[in-house]
Amino acid sequence: MQPVSLRSPSRWTPESLRALVEPDRVHRDLYVDPDLFELERERLFAGAWQFAAHASQLPQPGDYVTLELAGRSLLLLRQADGSIRGFHNRCAHKGARLLGQPSGSTGRFLRCPYHAWSYKLDGSPLARPLQAGYEGARLGECESGRGLQELEGLRVYRDFVFVRLLAGGPDFESWFGEGLRAIDDMVDRSPAGQLRVEGGILRSEIRCNWKTYLENVNDTVHPVSTHESAVRAARTVWQGHGESAPQPMAVEQILPFGAGYDFYDAMGARVHPHGHSVLGIHFSIHSGYGMSEDYRAALEAAHGPERARQVLEHAPQNAVLYPGLALKSSPQVMRVIRPLAVDRTLVEAWVLRAVGAPDLLYERGLSYTRLVFSPMSVVAHDDIELFEGIQRALHADGNPWISLHRDSRGDDAGLLGQPINATNELLMRNQHRAWLEAMLGDAP
């Protein structure tokens, strides 16, 4: 499939792209140049494997989910045989959008609202008005006569649906590699080995570049200063209670943000090829959440004692599947980062219910999403104010470089897959190397 458009200026040659990403810093053009953003959509976001939906959103044949990805309107559709297929959400006749709602059921076939061309669930043509008018015409030799255009790549991994818009590049397993273990850690918190999307999806549009938000997912230095007021408020509410007193869920989730630099540094991290990473390989602010013995026994019965122990003891701060997915196996939430423009980013917060697990796990996810990811929360409004301020300030004259120097000593390549300290900005440098890799493609 050829890209829909490519409006990048000629100045973005392989040489000029390489000049933007140095071993320990990146140029501000990555965050503010609109033409570079258009090039990102065609080379990075259309060529990478990206999360699109969860299979639990499409339980029955004919159920669908629509989304916008890299400037394309897409449609995921449950088939009669139970499989999921993906199509471009446009009629083969004149390009009208077939389905306009975020999700729903189309029944046993699809019908265009413009001229009533209809299609089977597999995208093949079903019927057209005035069929006799096409006799002797070349429609059968044209793409329009073949039905809906199917996506180049679609993979369902443990009910997580990923798509790739362009052919070529690494296959699914090669792209994600060890990053897929983050999904395993989420799914295996269910004794049934199954997750469901529940509670809706919290969507926030932020006036900043998507890289600013994604870098912050791996930034363990900012909570000490950025979220000081939120932690102070939680401490004020809870003051006077003994250390052994059971904490309300909100207090349990906010107070750990106030841990010091030593705590965050010692939680550890790993980076993997293609920009993926795990933050909090030893412990995290989520490690103190209590679990019942009945739940532990249910996991042991389902997965075996050793796997149950691994699942319960491993609670990373964040696992990033580059370029747009951030997972928290505890408290079973994830964020999907969808770039809209060079200075606008849509962030989706999803809550996943672990089937067969206590309701407490699901309630934690709902509470954490409200407290931390809602733009009106006591945490996110601090971040958003800073993100949008960064976007404005980067246009100012002066130093054009973004510093990523912390713990940069020329040994980054040898640290792939190895434990590192969690305040190491290799977590961000690794994302930018993946960015450059995707942007260069096959360039010499």
C-alpha positions as CSV (number, residue, x, y, z in Angstrom):
1,M,0.0,0.0,0.0
2,Q,1.3,3.4,-0.9
3,P,1.2,6.2,1.7
4,V,-1.8,8.4,1.5
5,S,0.3,11.5,1.4
6,L,3.9,12.6,1.9
7,R,4.2,16.3,2.5
8,S,7.7,16.3,4.0
9,P,10.0,19.1,2.7
10,S,13.1,18.1,0.7
11,R,15.3,19.4,3.6
12,W,14.4,16.3,5.6
13,T,17.0,14.1,3.9
14,P,18.6,11.2,5.7
15,E,21.5,13.4,6.7
16,S,19.3,16.2,8.1
17,L,17.3,13.6,10.1
18,R,20.4,12.1,11.6
19,A,21.5,15.6,12.7
20,L,18.4,15.8,14.9
21,V,19.4,12.9,17.2
22,E,22.7,12.9,18.9
23,P,23.9,10.2,21.4
24,D,22.9,12.4,24.4
25,R,20.6,15.1,23.1
26,V,17.9,15.7,20.5
27,H,16.9,18.8,18.5
28,R,13.7,20.7,19.4
29,D,12.5,20.3,15.8
30,L,11.3,16.8,16.8
31,Y,8.7,18.5,18.9
32,V,7.7,21.6,16.9
33,D,8.2,21.1,13.2
34,P,4.8,20.4,11.5
35,D,6.4,19.0,8.3
36,L,8.5,16.6,10.4
37,F,5.3,15.4,12.1
38,E,3.8,14.6,8.7
39,L,6.8,12.6,7.9
40,E,6.4,10.8,11.2
41,R,2.9,9.8,10.3
42,E,4.1,8.2,7.1
43,R,7.2,6.5,8.2
44,L,6.9,5.8,12.0
45,F,3.2,5.5,12.8
46,A,2.1,3.9,9.5
47,G,5.0,1.5,9.6
48,A,5.1,0.4,13.2
49,W,2.8,-2.1,15.0
50,Q,0.4,-0.2,17.1
51,F,-2.4,-1.1,19.5
52,A,-5.8,-0.6,17.9
53,A,-8.4,-2.3,20.2
54,H,-9.1,-5.1,22.6
55,A,-11.0,-8.2,21.5
56,S,-13.5,-7.9,24.3
57,Q,-14.8,-4.8,22.6
58,L,-16.0,-6.9,19.7
59,P,-17.7,-10.0,21.3
60,Q,-20.1,-10.9,18.5
61,P,-20.0,-11.3,14.7
62,G,-20.7,-7.9,13.1
63,D,-19.4,-5.9,16.1
64,Y,-17.0,-3.2,15.2
65,V,-14.6,-0.6,16.5
66,T,-13.5,2.5,14.5
67,L,-10.4,4.6,15.1
68,E,-8.1,7.2,13.5
69,L,-4.5,6.1,13.1
70,A,-1.7,8.0,11.2
71,G,-4.3,10.0,9.4
72,R,-6.3,7.0,8.3
73,S,-9.8,6.1,9.3
74,L,-9.8,2.4,10.2
75,L,-12.4,-0.3,11.0
76,L,-12.0,-3.5,13.0
77,L,-14.7,-6.0,12.5
78,R,-15.5,-9.4,14.1
79,Q,-16.1,-12.0,11.5
80,A,-18.6,-14.9,11.4
81,D,-15.9,-17.4,12.2
82,G,-14.8,-15.4,15.3
83,S,-11.7,-13.8,13.8
84,I,-11.1,-10.1,13.7
85,R,-10.2,-8.3,10.4
86,G,-9.2,-4.7,9.8
87,F,-10.2,-2.5,6.9
88,H,-9.9,1.1,5.8
89,N,-13.2,2.7,6.9
90,R,-14.2,4.0,3.5
91,C,-16.6,2.8,0.8
92,A,-14.9,1.5,-2.4
93,H,-17.3,3.6,-4.4
94,K,-16.6,7.3,-3.5
95,G,-14.7,7.0,-0.3
96,A,-17.6,7.8,2.1
97,R,-17.0,6.7,5.7
98,L,-18.9,3.5,6.3
99,L,-19.2,3.6,10.1
100,G,-19.2,6.8,12.1
101,Q,-19.6,5.6,15.6
102,P,-16.7,4.6,17.8
103,S,-18.2,1.1,18.2
104,G,-21.3,-0.9,17.7
105,S,-22.8,-3.7,15.6
106,T,-23.3,-3.6,11.8
107,G,-25.2,-6.8,11.8
108,R,-24.6,-9.4,9.0
109,F,-23.3,-6.9,6.4
110,L,-22.1,-3.3,5.9
111,R,-24.0,-0.7,4.0
112,C,-22.6,2.7,2.9
113,P,-24.8,5.6,4.0
114,Y,-24.1,7.5,0.7
115,H,-25.1,5.3,-2.2
116,A,-26.1,2.1,-0.4
117,W,-23.2,-0.1,-1.7
118,S,-23.1,-3.0,0.6
119,Y,-20.4,-5.5,1.7
120,K,-20.1,-8.8,3.5
121,L,-18.3,-8.9,6.8
122,D,-15.1,-10.0,5.0
123,G,-15.1,-6.8,2.9
124,S,-16.2,-8.5,-0.4
125,P,-18.9,-6.8,-2.5
126,L,-22.5,-7.8,-1.7
127,A,-24.8,-5.5,-3.7
128,R,-25.1,-2.2,-5.5
129,P,-28.1,-0.2,-6.6
130,L,-28.6,-0.1,-10.4
131,Q,-26.5,-3.1,-10.9
132,A,-27.4,-3.3,-14.6
133,G,-25.6,0.0,-15.1
134,Y,-22.3,-1.6,-14.4
135,E,-22.6,-4.4,-17.1
136,G,-19.9,-3.9,-19.6
137,A,-18.1,-1.4,-17.5
138,R,-14.5,-1.9,-16.1
139,L,-15.6,-2.0,-12.5
140,G,-14.6,-5.7,-12.2
141,E,-11.1,-4.8,-13.2
142,C,-10.8,-1.9,-10.8
143,E,-10.0,-1.9,-7.0
144,S,-13.4,-0.4,-6.4
145,G,-15.0,-3.6,-7.7
146,R,-13.1,-5.8,-5.3
147,G,-14.6,-4.4,-2.1
148,L,-13.1,-2.9,1.0
149,Q,-9.4,-2.5,1.3
150,E,-8.0,-4.7,4.1
151,L,-5.2,-3.6,6.3
152,E,-1.7,-4.8,5.5
153,G,-1.1,-6.2,8.9
154,L,-3.2,-7.3,11.9
155,R,-2.3,-9.5,14.8
156,V,-4.2,-10.4,17.9
157,Y,-2.0,-11.2,20.9
158,R,-3.8,-12.4,24.0
159,D,-6.8,-10.3,22.9
160,F,-4.8,-7.2,22.3
161,V,-5.3,-6.2,18.6
162,F,-2.4,-4.6,16.8
163,V,-2.3,-3.2,13.3
164,R,0.4,-2.1,10.9
165,L,-0.7,0.1,8.0
166,L,2.3,-0.4,5.6
167,A,3.9,-3.6,4.3
168,G,7.5,-4.3,5.1
169,G,9.6,-3.8,8.2
170,P,9.9,-6.1,11.2
171,D,7.2,-8.8,11.8
172,F,5.1,-8.6,14.9
173,E,7.3,-10.8,17.1
174,S,10.5,-9.1,16.0
175,W,9.1,-5.7,16.6
176,F,8.0,-6.2,20.2
177,G,10.3,-9.0,21.3
178,E,10.6,-9.0,25.1
179,G,8.0,-6.2,25.2
180,L,5.2,-8.8,24.9
181,R,6.0,-10.0,28.4
182,A,4.3,-6.8,29.7
183,I,1.1,-8.0,28.1
184,D,1.5,-11.5,29.6
185,D,2.0,-9.9,33.0
186,M,-1.4,-8.1,32.7
187,V,-3.3,-11.1,31.3
188,D,-1.9,-13.6,33.8
189,R,-3.3,-11.5,36.7
190,S,-6.6,-13.1,35.7
191,P,-7.1,-16.7,36.9
192,A,-9.0,-17.2,33.7
193,G,-6.2,-15.7,31.6
194,Q,-8.6,-13.2,30.2
195,L,-9.1,-9.4,30.4
196,R,-12.2,-7.2,29.6
197,V,-12.3,-3.5,28.8
198,E,-14.8,-2.0,31.3
199,G,-15.6,1.4,32.7
200,G,-15.2,3.3,29.5
201,I,-12.1,5.0,28.1
202,L,-11.0,8.3,29.5
203,R,-9.8,10.5,26.7
204,S,-7.8,13.7,27.1
205,E,-6.5,16.0,24.4
206,I,-3.3,17.7,25.4
207,R,-1.6,20.6,23.6
208,C,1.8,19.1,23.4
209,N,3.9,16.9,21.1
210,W,3.4,13.2,21.7
211,K,7.1,12.6,22.5
212,T,6.9,14.9,25.5
213,Y,4.1,12.8,27.0
214,L,5.8,9.5,26.2
215,E,9.1,10.5,27.7
216,N,7.3,11.5,30.9
217,V,6.0,7.9,31.2
218,N,9.6,6.9,31.9
219,D,10.7,10.0,33.9
220,T,11.2,9.0,37.5
221,V,12.8,12.4,38.5
222,H,9.9,14.7,38.0
223,P,7.4,13.3,40.7
224,V,9.5,14.6,43.5
225,S,9.0,18.2,42.4
226,T,6.1,18.2,39.9
227,H,3.7,16.3,42.2
228,E,4.8,17.7,45.5
229,S,1.5,19.5,46.1
230,A,-0.5,16.4,45.4
231,V,1.5,14.4,47.9
232,R,1.3,17.2,50.5
233,A,-2.5,17.2,50.2
234,A,-2.7,13.4,50.7
235,R,-0.4,13.6,53.7
236,T,-2.5,16.4,55.2
237,V,-5.7,14.4,54.8
238,W,-4.1,11.3,56.4
239,Q,-2.1,13.0,59.2
240,G,-2.9,11.7,62.6
241,H,-3.5,8.1,61.6
242,G,-1.1,5.5,62.7
243,E,1.3,3.8,60.3
244,S,-0.6,0.5,60.7
245,A,-4.0,2.0,60.0
246,P,-5.6,0.8,56.8
247,Q,-5.3,3.5,54.1
248,P,-8.2,4.5,51.9
249,M,-7.5,3.6,48.3
250,A,-6.8,7.2,47.2
251,V,-4.3,7.7,49.9
252,E,-2.7,4.3,49.2
253,Q,-2.2,5.4,45.5
254,I,-1.1,9.0,46.0
255,L,1.3,8.9,48.9
256,P,4.0,6.8,47.1
257,F,4.4,9.6,44.6
258,G,6.3,11.4,47.4
259,A,9.1,8.8,47.5
260,G,12.6,10.4,47.2
261,Y,15.1,10.2,44.4
262,D,16.9,7.2,46.0
263,F,13.6,5.2,45.9
264,Y,13.0,6.0,42.2
265,D,16.6,5.3,41.2
266,A,16.7,1.9,42.9
267,M,13.5,0.6,41.3
268,G,15.5,-0.3,38.2
269,A,14.7,-0.5,34.5
270,R,15.4,-2.2,31.2
271,V,15.4,-1.0,27.7
272,H,14.8,-3.1,24.6
273,P,15.2,-2.6,20.8
274,H,12.7,-0.6,18.9
275,G,12.1,1.8,21.8
276,H,10.4,-0.6,24.3
277,S,11.2,-0.5,28.0
278,V,10.2,-1.6,31.5
279,L,10.5,0.8,34.4
280,G,10.4,-0.6,37.9
281,I,11.9,-4.1,37.4
282,H,12.6,-4.5,41.2
283,F,9.7,-2.6,42.7
284,S,7.6,0.5,42.1
285,I,5.0,2.8,43.7
286,H,2.5,0.0,43.1
287,S,4.4,-2.8,44.9
288,G,2.6,-2.2,48.2
289,Y,-0.9,-3.0,47.1
290,G,-2.3,-5.8,49.2
291,M,-3.7,-9.1,47.8
292,S,-6.0,-11.7,49.4
293,E,-4.8,-15.2,50.0
294,D,-7.8,-16.5,48.1
295,Y,-6.7,-14.6,45.0
296,R,-3.1,-15.9,45.4
297,A,-4.5,-19.5,45.6
298,A,-6.6,-18.9,42.5
299,L,-3.6,-17.7,40.5
300,E,-1.6,-20.7,41.7
301,A,-4.3,-23.1,40.6
302,A,-4.5,-21.4,37.2
303,H,-0.8,-20.7,36.4
304,G,1.2,-22.8,38.9
305,P,2.9,-21.5,42.0
306,E,6.0,-20.1,40.3
307,R,4.2,-18.1,37.7
308,A,1.7,-16.9,40.3
309,R,4.6,-15.6,42.4
310,Q,6.2,-13.9,39.4
311,V,2.9,-12.1,38.6
312,L,2.2,-11.0,42.1
313,E,5.7,-9.8,42.9
314,H,6.3,-8.0,39.6
315,A,4.5,-4.6,39.5
316,P,6.4,-2.3,37.2
317,Q,5.9,1.4,37.2
318,N,5.4,1.4,33.5
319,A,6.0,-0.8,30.5
320,V,6.3,1.0,27.2
321,L,5.5,-0.7,23.9
322,Y,6.8,1.9,21.5
323,P,5.6,4.1,20.0
324,G,2.2,4.5,21.7
325,L,1.3,2.1,24.5
326,A,2.1,2.3,28.2
327,L,1.0,-0.6,30.5
328,K,0.6,-1.0,34.3
329,S,0.0,-4.6,35.2
330,S,-0.9,-3.3,38.7
331,P,-3.3,-1.5,38.9
332,Q,-4.4,-3.1,35.5
333,V,-4.6,0.1,33.5
334,M,-3.0,1.3,30.3
335,R,-2.5,4.5,28.3
336,V,-2.7,4.7,24.5
337,I,-1.0,7.7,23.0
338,R,-2.4,8.9,19.7
339,P,-0.7,11.9,18.0
340,L,-3.1,14.3,16.3
341,A,-0.8,17.1,15.3
342,V,2.7,18.3,16.0
343,D,1.3,20.1,19.1
344,R,-1.8,18.0,20.0
345,T,-1.9,14.5,21.5
346,L,-4.8,12.4,22.4
347,V,-4.2,10.2,25.5
348,E,-6.6,7.4,26.3
349,A,-6.7,5.8,29.7
350,W,-8.2,2.2,29.7
351,V,-9.2,0.1,32.7
352,L,-9.0,-3.7,32.3
353,R,-10.9,-6.1,34.4
354,A,-9.1,-9.4,35.2
355,V,-11.7,-12.0,34.7
356,G,-12.0,-14.2,37.9
357,A,-10.0,-11.8,40.0
358,P,-11.4,-10.0,43.0
359,D,-13.4,-6.8,42.3
360,L,-10.7,-4.9,44.3
361,L,-8.3,-5.1,41.4
362,Y,-10.8,-3.5,39.0
363,E,-11.7,-0.8,41.6
364,R,-8.1,0.1,42.0
365,G,-7.8,0.6,38.2
366,L,-10.9,2.9,38.3
367,S,-9.6,4.8,41.2
368,Y,-6.0,5.2,39.8
369,T,-7.3,6.4,36.5
370,R,-9.5,9.1,38.1
371,L,-6.7,10.2,40.5
372,V,-3.8,10.2,38.1
373,F,-4.9,10.3,34.4
374,S,-7.9,12.5,34.5
375,P,-7.0,16.1,33.4
376,M,-8.9,17.4,36.5
377,S,-7.0,15.0,38.9
378,V,-4.6,16.1,41.6
379,V,-1.8,14.6,39.6
380,A,-2.4,15.0,35.9
381,H,-3.1,18.8,35.9
382,D,0.5,19.4,37.1
383,D,1.9,17.3,34.2
384,I,-0.4,18.9,31.6
385,E,0.5,22.4,32.7
386,L,4.2,21.5,32.2
387,F,3.7,19.7,28.9
388,E,1.8,22.6,27.3
389,G,4.3,25.0,28.7
390,I,7.2,23.0,27.1
391,Q,5.4,23.1,23.8
392,R,5.2,26.9,23.9
393,A,8.7,27.5,25.3
394,L,10.4,25.3,22.7
395,H,9.6,28.0,20.1
396,A,11.7,30.5,21.9
397,D,15.2,31.5,20.6
398,G,18.2,30.2,22.3
399,N,19.4,26.7,23.0
400,P,17.7,24.4,20.4
401,W,18.7,21.1,22.1
402,I,16.9,18.9,24.6
403,S,19.3,17.4,27.2
404,L,19.3,13.6,27.7
405,H,22.8,13.4,29.3
406,R,22.0,11.8,32.6
407,D,24.1,8.5,32.9
408,S,25.2,8.8,29.2
409,R,28.7,7.4,29.1
410,G,28.9,5.9,25.7
411,D,27.8,2.4,26.7
412,D,24.1,2.6,25.7
413,A,24.3,-0.2,23.1
414,G,25.7,-2.6,25.5
415,L,23.0,-1.9,28.1
416,L,20.1,-3.2,25.9
417,G,18.2,-5.8,28.0
418,Q,20.4,-5.2,31.0
419,P,19.3,-3.8,34.4
420,I,20.0,-0.1,34.8
421,N,19.1,2.5,37.4
422,A,15.6,4.0,36.8
423,T,16.7,7.6,36.7
424,N,18.9,6.8,33.7
425,E,17.8,8.9,30.7
426,L,18.7,5.9,28.5
427,L,15.0,5.2,28.8
428,M,14.4,8.3,26.7
429,R,17.5,8.0,24.5
430,N,16.3,4.5,23.5
431,Q,13.0,6.0,22.3
432,H,14.7,8.6,20.1
433,R,17.0,6.0,18.6
434,A,13.9,4.0,17.6
435,W,12.4,7.1,16.2
436,L,15.5,7.7,14.0
437,E,15.6,4.1,12.9
438,A,12.0,4.3,11.7
439,M,12.4,7.7,10.1
440,L,15.4,6.6,8.1
441,G,13.8,3.3,7.0
442,D,16.1,1.8,4.3
443,A,18.1,5.0,3.8
444,P,21.8,4.3,3.5
